[in-house]
Amino acid sequence: MSKIIITDLTRFKRGIEVCTAGTDIATRACIRPMPYLKTADCEKHQILPGAILSGEFALMKGLTGPHQEDHQYSKLKFEGPSSSDEFKKALQAGLQPSIEKGFSIKLGDGQKHVPVGHPVKRSIITIQVDPVTIDIVEGFKEGTTKIHFTDGASRQFRYFPITDLGFHRYADKYRAGKDLARLNAFIKKQPEAFLRVGLSREWRSPQGMNGYWMQVNGVYTFPDFFPELRSYK
């Protein structure tokens, strides 16, 4: 049996399932449990970022592209929440100095994808960012939430997709009231911030660009976190 600390909890548009990933406490490896967990089960057991899950995990066969973290699982059990220090160490296990270094790519202006066929060994990384560079904003498309930030190489990213389940629940509740400013003010006051950045499954954009698209799976601040992002209420 292994134990993982959940570092990524991302939503799907259909809402029935969530994509999770976590850090193996013993090996520090990133594990994405497959098949995806049901949203209802996560709510029932209060599986949130920082939760500890135990189970038997086996690397899936025939993995292709950057998604080398996929593991089949059995005997999955919720063990309770980790401490703040344990959670921070779980995030730091995947720490990379920048997005380009993490995904082994030189990005063009405005590029937010890794082309199919580009050699990359992972589909999820952690980057540490200056909290004052983070802004959670409404996207150009109504009902969407995006994020601005600057990574460790001083590269600015704007209108980056954000799939963090907690952020979407908060934004859906408060977007109409334009209350994202309260969330942004809280983030900027924190000494440290980490982003979990992941790659989507292969997808071809309407413009014909085929690749693995970058998205922010989680935004975490220390020493304090915004409580409304860590709740199913």
C-alpha positions in Angstrom: 0.0 0.0 0.0 1.2 3.5 -0.8 0.0 6.9 0.4 -0.3 10.0 -1.8 -1.1 13.6 -0.9 -3.5 15.2 -3.3 -2.0 18.2 -5.1 -4.3 18.6 -8.0 -8.1 18.5 -8.1 -9.4 19.6 -11.4 -12.9 19.8 -12.8 -14.3 18.5 -16.1 -17.1 20.5 -17.8 -19.5 17.6 -17.5 -19.1 17.7 -13.7 -19.5 14.0 -13.1 -15.8 13.3 -12.6 -12.7 15.1 -11.3 -9.1 14.6 -12.3 -6.8 14.1 -9.3 -3.0 13.8 -8.9 -0.8 13.6 -5.9 2.7 13.0 -4.6 3.7 9.6 -3.2 4.8 10.3 0.3 7.6 7.7 0.2 9.0 8.0 -3.3 8.0 11.7 -4.1 6.7 10.6 -7.5 3.7 12.2 -9.0 0.7 9.8 -9.4 -2.5 10.4 -11.3 -5.1 7.8 -10.2 -7.0 6.3 -13.1 -9.9 6.0 -13.9 -10.9 9.4 -12.7 -12.7 9.7 -9.4 -16.4 10.6 -9.2 -17.2 14.1 -8.0 -19.9 12.7 -5.7 -17.3 10.4 -4.0 -14.9 13.3 -3.5 -17.6 15.4 -1.9 -18.7 12.5 0.3 -15.3 11.9 1.6 -14.2 15.5 1.5 -11.3 14.7 -0.8 -9.6 18.1 -1.3 -6.1 19.4 -2.0 -3.9 18.1 0.9 -6.0 15.0 1.4 -4.1 11.8 2.0 -5.2 8.7 0.0 -3.9 5.2 0.4 -4.2 2.4 -2.1 -2.4 0.1 -4.4 -1.1 2.0 -7.4 0.4 0.4 -10.6 1.8 2.4 -13.5 -0.4 2.0 -16.5 1.0 0.2 -19.6 1.4 1.7 -23.0 1.7 5.3 -21.8 2.3 7.9 -24.6 3.1 11.5 -24.7 3.8 13.5 -21.6 1.2 11.8 -19.4 3.6 9.4 -17.7 2.0 9.8 -14.3 -1.1 7.7 -14.9 -1.6 4.8 -12.4 -4.3 2.2 -12.0 -5.5 1.9 -8.5 -7.4 -0.4 -6.1 -8.3 -0.4 -2.4 -8.4 3.4 -2.4 -9.0 4.9 1.1 -9.3 8.4 2.4 -6.8 8.7 5.4 -7.6 12.3 6.3 -5.9 15.7 5.7 -2.2 16.3 5.7 -0.5 19.0 7.7 0.4 22.3 6.0 4.1 21.3 6.1 3.4 17.9 4.5 1.3 19.5 1.8 4.0 22.1 1.0 6.6 19.3 0.7 4.3 17.4 -1.6 4.0 20.4 -3.9 7.8 21.0 -3.8 8.5 17.5 -5.0 7.5 18.6 -8.5 9.1 22.0 -8.3 10.6 23.4 -11.5 12.3 26.8 -12.0 9.9 27.9 -14.9 7.3 26.6 -17.2 9.7 26.3 -20.1 12.2 24.3 -18.0 9.5 22.1 -16.6 8.1 21.1 -20.0 11.4 21.2 -21.9 10.3 23.7 -24.5 11.0 27.2 -25.8 7.6 28.9 -26.0 6.7 31.5 -28.7 4.8 34.6 -27.8 1.4 33.7 -26.4 2.0 30.0 -26.8 0.2 27.8 -24.3 0.7 24.3 -25.7 3.3 21.6 -26.2 3.0 20.3 -29.8 2.3 16.6 -30.2 5.6 14.9 -30.8 7.7 17.3 -28.7 9.7 15.3 -26.2 8.6 16.0 -22.7 8.8 13.6 -19.7 5.9 14.9 -17.5 2.5 16.4 -17.7 2.3 18.2 -14.3 4.8 20.5 -12.6 4.9 22.9 -9.7 6.3 26.4 -10.1 6.8 29.0 -7.3 5.6 32.5 -8.2 5.6 35.9 -6.5 2.1 36.2 -5.1 1.8 39.9 -6.2 2.0 38.8 -9.9 -1.1 36.6 -9.6 -4.5 37.9 -10.7 -7.6 35.8 -11.0 -9.8 37.3 -13.7 -12.9 36.7 -15.8 -12.1 35.3 -19.3 -13.2 36.8 -22.5 -15.8 34.1 -22.8 -18.7 34.6 -20.3 -18.6 32.2 -17.4 -14.8 31.4 -17.6 -12.1 32.1 -15.1 -8.5 32.8 -16.1 -5.2 33.6 -14.3 -2.3 36.0 -14.9 1.1 35.3 -13.3 4.8 35.6 -13.8 7.0 32.5 -13.5 10.5 32.1 -12.1 12.1 33.1 -15.4 10.2 36.4 -15.3 8.0 35.3 -18.1 4.5 36.8 -18.0 1.5 34.6 -18.7 -1.9 36.2 -19.3 -5.4 34.7 -19.5 -4.0 31.2 -18.6 -6.8 28.6 -18.3 -7.5 27.6 -14.7 -9.1 24.2 -14.0 -8.8 24.2 -10.2 -12.1 22.9 -8.9 -12.2 25.2 -5.8 -11.5 28.3 -7.8 -14.3 27.5 -10.2 -16.8 26.9 -7.4 -15.8 30.2 -5.8 -15.9 32.1 -9.2 -19.3 30.6 -10.1 -20.7 31.8 -6.8 -19.2 35.3 -6.8 -18.5 36.2 -10.4 -21.8 38.0 -10.7 -20.9 40.2 -7.7 -17.5 41.0 -9.1 -16.0 39.7 -5.8 -12.9 38.2 -7.3 -11.0 41.2 -5.9 -11.3 39.8 -2.4 -9.6 36.6 -3.5 -6.9 38.5 -5.3 -6.2 40.7 -2.3 -5.8 37.7 -0.1 -3.4 36.0 -2.5 -1.2 39.0 -2.8 -0.8 39.4 0.9 0.7 35.8 1.3 4.5 35.4 1.5 4.5 32.3 -0.8 2.5 31.0 -3.7 2.8 27.8 -5.7 1.0 26.9 -9.0 0.4 23.4 -10.2 0.6 23.5 -14.0 -0.6 20.6 -16.1 -1.0 19.6 -19.7 -4.3 18.5 -21.2 -4.8 15.4 -23.2 -4.2 15.8 -26.9 -6.5 18.3 -28.5 -6.6 20.2 -31.8 -7.6 23.9 -31.4 -10.1 25.6 -33.9 -7.0 27.2 -35.4 -5.6 23.8 -36.2 -2.8 23.6 -33.5 -2.6 20.1 -32.2 -1.0 19.6 -28.8 -1.2 19.3 -25.1 -2.6 22.5 -23.7 -1.3 24.1 -20.5 -3.6 24.9 -17.6 -3.3 25.8 -13.9 -4.6 22.9 -11.8 -4.1 24.5 -8.5 -3.1 27.8 -6.8 -1.8 27.4 -3.2 -0.6 30.0 -0.8 1.4 29.8 2.4 1.2 30.1 5.3 -2.5 30.8 5.0 -5.0 29.6 2.4 -8.3 31.0 1.3 -10.8 28.8 3.1 -13.6 29.1 0.5 -11.3 27.4 -2.0 -11.0 24.2 0.2 -14.7 23.4 0.5 -17.5 21.7 -1.3 -20.1 24.1 0.2 
